[in-house]
Amino acid sequence: MIYLDTSVALAHLLAEDRRPPAALWSEELISSRLLDYELWTRLHARQLAATHGDLARFLLARVARLTLSEEVLDRALDPFPGPVRTLDALHLASIVFLRQQGQEVALATYDAGLAGIARNMGIALSDLTDVG
């Protein structure tokens, strides 16, 4: 299972210089409900909801999403092995929750800071190198 960070979803939607490999979309993908809020907030901020809305809805339909349960929110209050931003703490807490449920989860992110903390927590990183 791959936990999809917003940085990867946005790179895919906005056709940025770095884009996730096509094979990523055939994996079992999961994220927090934060993905919805971060994605739409950024699309609205760039005034791209009209042109990219259908693709965003299609992407979101492909990703299972966790609610921010009290357990996840409580874990985000605990320390991490380095400084994290608030939303990153919630994403990491979501991954911790999944792992506690016995799920093997790798993180797909282009955020170097988030990736570093995840590695320090023993969370595997998904390979985002496009081989094609």
OpenMM code with the backbone's topology and positions (N, CA, C; nanometers):
from openmm import Vec3, app, unit

residues = "MET ILE TYR LEU ASP THR SER VAL ALA LEU ALA HIS LEU LEU ALA GLU ASP ARG ARG PRO PRO ALA ALA LEU TRP SER GLU GLU LEU ILE SER SER ARG LEU LEU ASP TYR GLU LEU TRP THR ARG LEU HIS ALA ARG GLN LEU ALA ALA THR HIS GLY ASP LEU ALA ARG PHE LEU LEU ALA ARG VAL ALA ARG LEU THR LEU SER GLU GLU VAL LEU ASP ARG ALA LEU ASP PRO PHE PRO GLY PRO VAL ARG THR LEU ASP ALA LEU HIS LEU ALA SER ILE VAL PHE LEU ARG GLN GLN GLY GLN GLU VAL ALA LEU ALA THR TYR ASP ALA GLY LEU ALA GLY ILE ALA ARG ASN MET GLY ILE ALA LEU SER ASP LEU THR ASP VAL GLY".split()
positions = [
    Vec3(0.0847, -0.1169, 0.0000),
    Vec3(0.0000, 0.0000, 0.0000),
    Vec3(0.0895, 0.1236, 0.0000),
    Vec3(0.0486, 0.2231, -0.0763),
    Vec3(0.1276, 0.3453, -0.0863),
    Vec3(0.0458, 0.4630, -0.0351),
    Vec3(0.1047, 0.5357, 0.0586),
    Vec3(0.0425, 0.6567, 0.1113),
    Vec3(0.0819, 0.7718, 0.0200),
    Vec3(-0.0168, 0.8337, -0.0412),
    Vec3(0.0061, 0.9384, -0.1402),
    Vec3(0.0081, 1.0754, -0.0730),
    Vec3(0.1215, 1.1424, -0.0814),
    Vec3(0.1346, 1.2783, -0.0304),
    Vec3(0.0848, 1.3759, -0.1367),
    Vec3(0.0372, 1.4892, -0.0922),
    Vec3(-0.0182, 1.5898, -0.1824),
    Vec3(0.0833, 1.6373, -0.2856),
    Vec3(0.2108, 1.6392, -0.2504),
    Vec3(0.3124, 1.6846, -0.3453),
    Vec3(0.3129, 1.5997, -0.4717),
    Vec3(0.2873, 1.4723, -0.4573),
    Vec3(0.2855, 1.3814, -0.5726),
    Vec3(0.1571, 1.4008, -0.6534),
    Vec3(0.0463, 1.4147, -0.5837),
    Vec3(-0.0813, 1.4367, -0.6528),
    Vec3(-0.0768, 1.5664, -0.7336),
    Vec3(-0.0231, 1.6727, -0.6744),
    Vec3(-0.0139, 1.8004, -0.7451),
    Vec3(0.0821, 1.7930, -0.8630),
    Vec3(0.1929, 1.7242, -0.8461),
    Vec3(0.2881, 1.7085, -0.9568),
    Vec3(0.2205, 1.6385, -1.0748),
    Vec3(0.1386, 1.5395, -1.0441),
    Vec3(0.0666, 1.4679, -1.1496),
    Vec3(-0.0368, 1.5589, -1.2166),
    Vec3(-0.1156, 1.6290, -1.1370),
    Vec3(-0.2225, 1.7136, -1.1909),
    Vec3(-0.1696, 1.8328, -1.2700),
    Vec3(-0.0599, 1.8885, -1.2235),
    Vec3(-0.0103, 2.0122, -1.2827),
    Vec3(0.1024, 1.9898, -1.3822),
    Vec3(0.1314, 1.8636, -1.4118),
    Vec3(0.2345, 1.8285, -1.5104),
    Vec3(0.3646, 1.9045, -1.4825),
    Vec3(0.4085, 1.8974, -1.3578),
    Vec3(0.5318, 1.9642, -1.3182),
    Vec3(0.6528, 1.8926, -1.3768),
    Vec3(0.7711, 1.9497, -1.3560),
    Vec3(0.8944, 1.8893, -1.4081),
    Vec3(0.9117, 1.7467, -1.3596),
    Vec3(0.8797, 1.7226, -1.2361),
    Vec3(0.8865, 1.5854, -1.1848),
    Vec3(0.7445, 1.5338, -1.1724),
    Vec3(0.7261, 1.4154, -1.2278),
    Vec3(0.5943, 1.3532, -1.2280),
    Vec3(0.6100, 1.2092, -1.1839),
    Vec3(0.5116, 1.1592, -1.1108),
    Vec3(0.5207, 1.0197, -1.0666),
    Vec3(0.5106, 0.9243, -1.1855),
    Vec3(0.5722, 0.8085, -1.1722),
    Vec3(0.5643, 0.7107, -1.2815),
    Vec3(0.4204, 0.6621, -1.2990),
    Vec3(0.3857, 0.6282, -1.4202),
    Vec3(0.2500, 0.5807, -1.4503),
    Vec3(0.2136, 0.4586, -1.3665),
    Vec3(0.3132, 0.3757, -1.3351),
    Vec3(0.2873, 0.2538, -1.2572),
    Vec3(0.2328, 0.2833, -1.1176),
    Vec3(0.2595, 0.4016, -1.0662),
    Vec3(0.2098, 0.4372, -0.9320),
    Vec3(0.0586, 0.4252, -0.9257),
    Vec3(-0.0091, 0.4620, -1.0330),
    Vec3(-0.1550, 0.4669, -1.0318),
    Vec3(-0.2196, 0.3290, -1.0372),
    Vec3(-0.1398, 0.2243, -1.0574),
    Vec3(-0.1944, 0.0884, -1.0513),
    Vec3(-0.1748, 0.0267, -0.9134),
    Vec3(-0.1095, 0.0985, -0.8245),
    Vec3(-0.0877, 0.0516, -0.6878),
    Vec3(-0.2112, 0.0781, -0.6014),
    Vec3(-0.2151, 0.0126, -0.4853),
    Vec3(-0.3191, 0.0424, -0.3864),
    Vec3(-0.2776, 0.1715, -0.3165),
    Vec3(-0.3543, 0.2781, -0.3383),
    Vec3(-0.3192, 0.4098, -0.2861),
    Vec3(-0.4122, 0.4498, -0.1727),
    Vec3(-0.3526, 0.5157, -0.0739),
    Vec3(-0.4287, 0.5656, 0.0406),
    Vec3(-0.3689, 0.6981, 0.0821),
    Vec3(-0.4489, 0.7801, 0.1445),
    Vec3(-0.4023, 0.9066, 0.1994),
    Vec3(-0.4991, 0.9474, 0.3089),
    Vec3(-0.4682, 1.0560, 0.3734),
    Vec3(-0.5581, 1.1157, 0.4703),
    Vec3(-0.6593, 1.2014, 0.3961),
    Vec3(-0.7695, 1.2334, 0.4594),
    Vec3(-0.8659, 1.3277, 0.4008),
    Vec3(-0.8011, 1.4631, 0.3759),
    Vec3(-0.6859, 1.4854, 0.4380),
    Vec3(-0.6127, 1.6098, 0.4120),
    Vec3(-0.5827, 1.6260, 0.2640),
    Vec3(-0.5659, 1.5156, 0.1934),
    Vec3(-0.5360, 1.5219, 0.0508),
    Vec3(-0.6418, 1.6052, -0.0219),
    Vec3(-0.7691, 1.5823, 0.0098),
    Vec3(-0.8771, 1.6573, -0.0535),
    Vec3(-0.8595, 1.8077, -0.0292),
    Vec3(-0.8384, 1.8432, 0.0960),
    Vec3(-0.8313, 1.9847, 0.1319),
    Vec3(-0.7077, 2.0523, 0.0740),
    Vec3(-0.5949, 1.9856, 0.0813),
    Vec3(-0.4722, 2.0439, 0.0270),
    Vec3(-0.4812, 2.0575, -0.1254),
    Vec3(-0.5335, 1.9562, -0.1904),
    Vec3(-0.5432, 1.9575, -0.3362),
    Vec3(-0.6354, 2.0702, -0.3846),
    Vec3(-0.7566, 2.0746, -0.3294),
    Vec3(-0.8519, 2.1757, -0.3742),
    Vec3(-0.8080, 2.3163, -0.3356),
    Vec3(-0.7486, 2.3331, -0.2193),
    Vec3(-0.7008, 2.4653, -0.1790),
    Vec3(-0.5963, 2.5160, -0.2770),
    Vec3(-0.5051, 2.4308, -0.3167),
    Vec3(-0.4008, 2.4720, -0.4108),
    Vec3(-0.4566, 2.4977, -0.5501),
    Vec3(-0.5507, 2.4140, -0.5936),
    Vec3(-0.6115, 2.4382, -0.7252),
    Vec3(-0.6888, 2.5704, -0.7262),
    Vec3(-0.7647, 2.5976, -0.6208),
    Vec3(-0.8384, 2.7235, -0.6123),
    Vec3(-0.7428, 2.8421, -0.6057),
    Vec3(-0.6351, 2.8292, -0.5300),
    Vec3(-0.5386, 2.9388, -0.5173),
    Vec3(-0.4768, 2.9747, -0.6522),
    Vec3(-0.4593, 2.8742, -0.7370),
    Vec3(-0.4002, 2.8974, -0.8701),
    Vec3(-0.5068, 2.9195, -0.9773),
    Vec3(-0.6331, 2.9243, -0.9322),
    Vec3(-0.7473, 2.9418, -1.0226),
    Vec3(-0.7504, 2.8350, -1.1313),
    Vec3(-0.7270, 2.7110, -1.0894),
    Vec3(-0.7230, 2.5987, -1.1831),
    Vec3(-0.8363, 2.4982, -1.1615),
    Vec3(-0.9286, 2.5278, -1.0706),
    Vec3(-1.0356, 2.4320, -1.0412),
    Vec3(-1.1208, 2.4026, -1.1651),
    Vec3(-1.1462, 2.5032, -1.2463),
    Vec3(-1.2300, 2.4827, -1.3653),
    Vec3(-1.1605, 2.3953, -1.4688),
    Vec3(-1.0317, 2.4150, -1.4867),
    Vec3(-0.9595, 2.3396, -1.5894),
    Vec3(-0.9069, 2.2048, -1.5403),
    Vec3(-0.8826, 2.1919, -1.4095),
    Vec3(-0.8236, 2.0702, -1.3560),
    Vec3(-0.9173, 1.9935, -1.2617),
    Vec3(-1.0383, 2.0445, -1.2445),
    Vec3(-1.1317, 1.9843, -1.1489),
    Vec3(-1.1676, 1.8403, -1.1788),
    Vec3(-1.1983, 1.8101, -1.3048),
    Vec3(-1.2362, 1.6725, -1.3391),
    Vec3(-1.1206, 1.5760, -1.3142),
    Vec3(-1.0005, 1.6165, -1.3514),
    Vec3(-0.8834, 1.5312, -1.3284),
    Vec3(-0.8587, 1.5134, -1.1782),
    Vec3(-0.8790, 1.6187, -1.1006),
    Vec3(-0.8624, 1.6096, -0.9548),
    Vec3(-0.9644, 1.5123, -0.8956),
    Vec3(-1.0893, 1.5213, -0.9393),
    Vec3(-1.1930, 1.4292, -0.8900),
    Vec3(-1.1598, 1.2844, -0.9284),
    Vec3(-1.1100, 1.2647, -1.0501),
    Vec3(-1.0713, 1.1307, -1.0947),
    Vec3(-0.9576, 1.0768, -1.0084),
    Vec3(-0.8581, 1.1609, -0.9819),
    Vec3(-0.7452, 1.1195, -0.8984),
    Vec3(-0.7935, 1.0839, -0.7578),
    Vec3(-0.8757, 1.1708, -0.6994),
    Vec3(-0.9241, 1.1463, -0.5637),
    Vec3(-1.0094, 1.0202, -0.5552),
    Vec3(-1.0831, 0.9896, -0.6600),
    Vec3(-1.1648, 0.8680, -0.6609),
    Vec3(-1.0776, 0.7430, -0.6613),
    Vec3(-0.9552, 0.7555, -0.7056),
    Vec3(-0.8613, 0.6431, -0.7141),
    Vec3(-0.7915, 0.6149, -0.5808),
    Vec3(-0.8010, 0.7086, -0.4860),
    Vec3(-0.7264, 0.7009, -0.3604),
    Vec3(-0.8220, 0.6785, -0.2428),
    Vec3(-0.7990, 0.5712, -0.1671),
    Vec3(-0.8747, 0.5512, -0.0432),
    Vec3(-0.8280, 0.6561, 0.0571),
    Vec3(-0.9203, 0.7064, 0.1394),
    Vec3(-0.8807, 0.8103, 0.2330),
    Vec3(-0.9249, 0.7783, 0.3747),
    Vec3(-0.8327, 0.8089, 0.4670),
    Vec3(-0.8577, 0.7927, 0.6099),
    Vec3(-0.9187, 0.9192, 0.6665),
    Vec3(-1.0093, 0.9022, 0.7600),
    Vec3(-1.0565, 1.0181, 0.8345),
    Vec3(-0.9533, 1.0508, 0.9415),
    Vec3(-0.9546, 1.1715, 0.9871),
    Vec3(-0.8627, 1.2119, 1.0935),
    Vec3(-0.9268, 1.1751, 1.2268),
    Vec3(-0.9104, 1.0493, 1.2645),
    Vec3(-0.9685, 0.9988, 1.3891),
    Vec3(-0.8976, 1.0608, 1.5087),
    Vec3(-0.9585, 1.0466, 1.6217),
    Vec3(-0.8978, 1.0989, 1.7448),
    Vec3(-0.7612, 1.0353, 1.7696),
    Vec3(-0.7483, 0.9075, 1.7364),
    Vec3(-0.6205, 0.8379, 1.7531),
    Vec3(-0.5112, 0.8998, 1.6656),
    Vec3(-0.5458, 0.9306, 1.5414),
    Vec3(-0.4493, 0.9939, 1.4504),
    Vec3(-0.4144, 1.1342, 1.5005),
    Vec3(-0.5161, 1.2112, 1.5382),
    Vec3(-0.4928, 1.3468, 1.5879),
    Vec3(-0.4067, 1.3457, 1.7139),
    Vec3(-0.4316, 1.2503, 1.8028),
    Vec3(-0.3512, 1.2402, 1.9260),
    Vec3(-0.2062, 1.2074, 1.8938),
    Vec3(-0.1823, 1.1169, 1.7967),
    Vec3(-0.0441, 1.0825, 1.7613),
    Vec3(0.0299, 1.2023, 1.7032),
    Vec3(-0.0402, 1.2865, 1.6331),
    Vec3(0.0230, 1.4044, 1.5734),
    Vec3(0.0716, 1.5022, 1.6802),
    Vec3(0.0204, 1.4897, 1.8021),
    Vec3(0.0649, 1.5758, 1.9124),
    Vec3(0.1965, 1.5294, 1.9729),
    Vec3(0.2308, 1.4039, 1.9502),
    Vec3(0.3556, 1.3488, 2.0039),
    Vec3(0.4739, 1.3959, 1.9203),
    Vec3(0.5935, 1.3893, 1.9790),
    Vec3(0.7110, 1.4343, 1.9028),
    Vec3(0.7442, 1.3421, 1.7859),
    Vec3(0.8105, 1.4011, 1.6894),
    Vec3(0.8639, 1.3290, 1.5744),
    Vec3(1.0159, 1.3417, 1.5799),
    Vec3(1.0879, 1.2604, 1.5046),
    Vec3(1.2346, 1.2637, 1.5124),
    Vec3(1.2974, 1.3830, 1.4395),
    Vec3(1.2304, 1.4935, 1.4414),
    Vec3(1.2784, 1.6163, 1.3790),
    Vec3(1.1613, 1.7103, 1.3624),
    Vec3(1.1891, 1.8322, 1.3228),
    Vec3(1.0803, 1.9287, 1.3071),
    Vec3(0.9903, 1.8934, 1.1889),
    Vec3(0.8596, 1.9032, 1.2114),
    Vec3(0.7615, 1.8792, 1.1054),
    Vec3(0.6576, 1.9902, 1.1060),
    Vec3(0.6041, 2.0168, 0.9897),
    Vec3(0.4929, 2.1103, 0.9776),
    Vec3(0.3657, 2.0391, 1.0223),
    Vec3(0.2650, 2.1160, 1.0563),
    Vec3(0.1415, 2.0610, 1.1117),
    Vec3(0.0777, 1.9563, 1.0210),
    Vec3(0.0585, 1.9885, 0.8955),
    Vec3(-0.0077, 1.8927, 0.8061),
    Vec3(0.0785, 1.7694, 0.7820),
    Vec3(0.2097, 1.7868, 0.7789),
    Vec3(0.2989, 1.6708, 0.7659),
    Vec3(0.2869, 1.5809, 0.8886),
    Vec3(0.2732, 1.6410, 1.0064),
    Vec3(0.2543, 1.5616, 1.1284),
    Vec3(0.1272, 1.4783, 1.1178),
    Vec3(0.0219, 1.5358, 1.0622),
    Vec3(-0.1031, 1.4615, 1.0465),
    Vec3(-0.0894, 1.3500, 0.9431),
    Vec3(-0.0165, 1.3743, 0.8362),
    Vec3(0.0079, 1.2676, 0.7370),
    Vec3(0.0905, 1.1551, 0.8003),
    Vec3(0.1959, 1.1917, 0.8720),
    Vec3(0.2799, 1.0894, 0.9362),
    Vec3(0.2013, 1.0119, 1.0414),
    Vec3(0.1190, 1.0803, 1.1165),
    Vec3(0.0362, 1.0133, 1.2168),
    Vec3(-0.0611, 0.9161, 1.1506),
    Vec3(-0.1094, 0.9517, 1.0321),
    Vec3(-0.1975, 0.8610, 0.9575),
    Vec3(-0.1228, 0.7342, 0.9168),
    Vec3(0.0017, 0.7495, 0.8733),
    Vec3(0.0832, 0.6335, 0.8359),
    Vec3(0.1108, 0.5469, 0.9578),
    Vec3(0.1422, 0.6095, 1.0703),
    Vec3(0.1642, 0.5342, 1.1945),
    Vec3(0.0393, 0.4534, 1.2285),
    Vec3(-0.0773, 0.5151, 1.2167),
    Vec3(-0.2031, 0.4456, 1.2433),
    Vec3(-0.2182, 0.3231, 1.1528),
    Vec3(-0.1939, 0.3407, 1.0242),
    Vec3(-0.2045, 0.2278, 0.9312),
    Vec3(-0.1088, 0.1160, 0.9682),
    Vec3(0.0122, 0.1524, 1.0050),
    Vec3(0.1115, 0.0516, 1.0437),
    Vec3(0.0680, -0.0218, 1.1706),
    Vec3(0.0074, 0.0501, 1.2629),
    Vec3(-0.0425, -0.0137, 1.3857),
    Vec3(-0.1564, -0.1111, 1.3562),
    Vec3(-0.2230, -0.0916, 1.2426),
    Vec3(-0.3298, -0.1817, 1.1999),
    Vec3(-0.2757, -0.2997, 1.1200),
    Vec3(-0.1429, -0.3102, 1.1110),
    Vec3(-0.0802, -0.4220, 1.0420),
    Vec3(-0.0583, -0.4003, 0.8935),
    Vec3(-0.0773, -0.2797, 0.8450),
    Vec3(-0.0583, -0.2506, 0.7032),
    Vec3(0.0873, -0.2189, 0.6734),
    Vec3(0.1363, -0.2687, 0.5610),
    Vec3(0.2684, -0.2282, 0.5118),
    Vec3(0.2459, -0.1076, 0.4226),
    Vec3(0.3071, 0.0033, 0.4609),
    Vec3(0.2813, 0.1291, 0.3914),
    Vec3(0.4126, 0.1936, 0.3521),
    Vec3(0.4218, 0.2362, 0.2271),
    Vec3(0.5346, 0.3172, 0.1803),
    Vec3(0.4798, 0.4559, 0.1490),
    Vec3(0.5602, 0.5558, 0.1703),
    Vec3(0.5206, 0.6945, 0.1469),
    Vec3(0.5689, 0.7411, 0.0101),
    Vec3(0.4778, 0.7962, -0.0693),
    Vec3(0.5127, 0.8593, -0.1968),
    Vec3(0.5086, 1.0097, -0.1755),
    Vec3(0.6260, 1.0743, -0.1787),
    Vec3(0.6325, 1.2183, -0.1574),
    Vec3(0.7486, 1.2779, -0.2351),
    Vec3(0.7323, 1.4034, -0.2735),
    Vec3(0.8417, 1.4807, -0.3307),
    Vec3(0.8954, 1.5809, -0.2287),
    Vec3(0.8403, 1.5810, -0.1102),
    Vec3(0.8805, 1.6728, -0.0038),
    Vec3(1.0003, 1.6126, 0.0707),
    Vec3(1.1172, 1.6721, 0.0513),
    Vec3(1.2409, 1.6164, 0.1096),
    Vec3(1.2361, 1.6145, 0.2620),
    Vec3(1.1796, 1.7175, 0.3224),
    Vec3(1.1710, 1.7216, 0.4686),
    Vec3(1.0832, 1.6101, 0.5221),
    Vec3(0.9673, 1.5917, 0.4626),
    Vec3(0.8758, 1.4850, 0.5028),
    Vec3(0.9407, 1.3492, 0.4809),
    Vec3(1.0087, 1.3323, 0.3688),
    Vec3(1.0758, 1.2054, 0.3393),
    Vec3(1.1825, 1.1743, 0.4432),
    Vec3(1.2594, 1.2746, 0.4832),
    Vec3(1.3641, 1.2530, 0.5827),
    Vec3(1.3090, 1.2089, 0.7170),
    Vec3(1.2032, 1.2734, 0.7626),
    Vec3(1.1416, 1.2348, 0.8900),
    Vec3(1.0835, 1.0941, 0.8784),
    Vec3(1.0180, 1.0655, 0.7664),
    Vec3(0.9610, 0.9318, 0.7456),
    Vec3(1.0695, 0.8252, 0.7529),
    Vec3(1.1815, 0.8509, 0.6851),
    Vec3(1.2934, 0.7542, 0.6908),
    Vec3(1.3393, 0.7328, 0.8346),
    Vec3(1.3496, 0.8427, 0.9101),
    Vec3(1.3919, 0.8322, 1.0505),
    Vec3(1.2917, 0.7550, 1.1358),
    Vec3(1.1698, 0.7479, 1.0900),
    Vec3(1.0661, 0.6726, 1.1612),
    Vec3(1.0562, 0.5280, 1.1123),
    Vec3(1.1413, 0.4916, 1.0160),
    Vec3(1.1370, 0.3556, 0.9628),
    Vec3(1.0293, 0.3340, 0.8587),
    Vec3(0.9768, 0.4429, 0.8032),
    Vec3(0.8739, 0.4335, 0.6992),
    Vec3(0.9444, 0.4259, 0.5632),
    Vec3(0.9096, 0.3254, 0.4865),
    Vec3(0.9672, 0.3076, 0.3533),
    Vec3(0.9192, 0.4180, 0.2605),
    Vec3(1.0028, 0.4545, 0.1656),
    Vec3(0.9650, 0.5530, 0.0654),
    Vec3(0.9384, 0.4832, -0.0672),
    Vec3(0.8341, 0.5236, -0.1329),
    Vec3(0.8004, 0.4693, -0.2635),
    Vec3(0.8970, 0.5253, -0.3669),
    Vec3(0.9408, 0.4418, -0.4591),
    Vec3(1.0310, 0.4864, -0.5647),
    Vec3(0.9489, 0.5623, -0.6688),
    Vec3(0.9796, 0.6896, -0.6834),
    Vec3(0.9061, 0.7743, -0.7779),
    Vec3(0.9821, 0.7978, -0.9062),
    Vec3(1.0822, 0.7149, -0.9323),
    Vec3(1.1598, 0.7282, -1.0545),
    Vec3(1.0810, 0.6711, -1.1704),
    Vec3(1.0677, 0.7480, -1.2749),
    Vec3(0.9968, 0.7011, -1.3940),
    Vec3(1.0945, 0.6245, -1.4813),
    Vec3(1.0687, 0.4951, -1.4993),
    Vec3(1.1595, 0.4102, -1.5769),
    Vec3(1.1232, 0.4120, -1.7253),
    Vec3(1.0100, 0.4717, -1.7590),
    Vec3(0.9614, 0.4654, -1.8944),
    Vec3(1.0161, 0.5727, -1.9797),
] * unit.nanometer
topology = app.Topology()
chain = topology.addChain("A")
for resn in residues:
    res = topology.addResidue(resn, chain)
    for name in ("N", "CA", "C"):
        topology.addAtom(name, app.Element.getBySymbol(name[0]), res)
